[in-house]
């Protein structure tokens, strides 16, 4: 944090919350604006990345289930009837 005289009105300033006479003489100049913006951009991009990555994982899981299900739907370990229906030539 840097301190600037109150007559430098062209800078982005915030009042000092100390005594009233200090508030009238000086303002706090925010030197961390760009670092805060950079942090906000990084945080936002990370949230977007995690959101889309999670959505991608969910879609990939559903696609895998849809593609694999026809091949494994005939495999039932405890149902001999469904085995005979799927594999007509099977002898048990």
Secondary structure, DSSP 4 states (H G I P E B T S, - for coil): -EEEETT-TTS-EEE--S-HHHHHHEEEE-TTHHHHHHHHHHHHHHHHHHHHHHHHHHHHHHHHHHHHHHHHTT--TT-HHHHHHH-TT---
